[in-house]
């Protein structure tokens, strides 16, 4: 087996792991928002609207930016690493 195949496989696995870690991180942020932040909103219809946006499959939300905003405005919230 040529060496370049092994290198390509290693790069593909690394990319997969990065994607998996990013997805886990996004899910952690979504759960925190849902449990810790949205629960503070009294209006259930507003909660549901925001939840549907957050958990939409085709959402284009920059979750790294969301994490930064949460850390800035709500430093008491801890997000799983």
HELIX and SHEET records of a PDB file:
HELIX    1   1 UNK A    3  UNK A   32  1                                  30    
HELIX    2   2 UNK A   33  UNK A   37  3                                   5    
HELIX    3   3 UNK A   38  UNK A   40  5                                   3    
HELIX    4   4 UNK A   44  UNK A   54  1                                  11    
HELIX    5   5 UNK A   63  UNK A   73  1                                  11    
END                                                                             
